[in-house]
Amino acid sequence: MVRFDKLFKTLKENGISQYQLYTYYGINRSQIHRLRKNKPVTTYTLNRILNILGEGFTLNDIAEFIPDKKE
């Protein structure tokens, strides 16, 4: 599972709100909702968010991989 909890912490640390993401940067509200709920999003959305954050940020700053538990 890919979790996006780090994304919202990183945004807050850099003074970017969810409101700004959809109002000023054009990130769709449904995509923000999907990120909040750790649901799949496109690499296009992740790329846009990293470009908003700027140089020096990587996927490790906004997401983490947690292996699925074997049943």
C-alpha positions in Angstrom: 0.0 0.0 0.0 1.2 3.5 -0.8 0.3 6.0 2.0 0.2 9.8 1.4 0.2 10.9 5.1 3.6 12.4 4.6 2.2 14.6 1.8 0.0 16.6 4.1 2.7 17.1 6.7 5.1 18.3 4.0 2.5 20.7 2.6 1.9 22.2 6.0 5.6 22.6 6.7 5.9 24.5 3.5 2.9 26.7 4.0 0.7 25.1 1.3 -2.9 24.4 2.1 -5.4 22.0 0.4 -7.4 25.1 -0.5 -4.3 26.5 -2.4 -3.8 23.2 -4.2 -7.2 23.3 -5.8 -7.7 27.1 -6.1 -4.3 28.3 -7.2 -2.6 25.2 -8.5 -5.5 23.4 -10.2 -5.3 20.1 -8.4 -8.7 18.6 -8.6 -10.6 18.2 -5.3 -11.3 14.6 -6.0 -7.6 13.9 -6.3 -6.9 15.6 -3.0 -9.7 13.4 -1.5 -8.1 10.3 -3.0 -4.7 11.3 -1.5 -6.3 11.9 1.9 -7.9 8.4 1.8 -4.7 6.7 0.5 -6.4 5.7 -2.7 -4.7 5.3 -6.0 -3.8 8.5 -7.9 -2.0 9.1 -11.2 1.7 9.8 -11.5 0.6 13.0 -13.3 -1.0 14.2 -10.0 2.1 13.3 -8.0 4.4 15.0 -10.5 2.3 18.2 -10.3 2.4 18.2 -6.5 6.2 17.7 -6.6 6.5 20.6 -9.0 4.4 22.8 -6.7 6.7 21.9 -3.8 9.7 22.7 -5.9 13.2 21.5 -6.4 14.7 19.1 -3.9 11.5 17.3 -3.1 11.0 13.6 -4.0 8.3 11.0 -3.8 9.8 10.0 -0.4 8.8 13.4 0.9 5.1 12.8 0.0 4.5 9.1 0.1 5.6 5.9 1.7 5.3 2.3 0.7 4.0 -0.2 3.2 4.0 -3.8 2.0 0.6 -5.6 2.1 0.2 -8.2 4.8 0.2 -11.7 3.4 -3.0 -13.6 4.2 
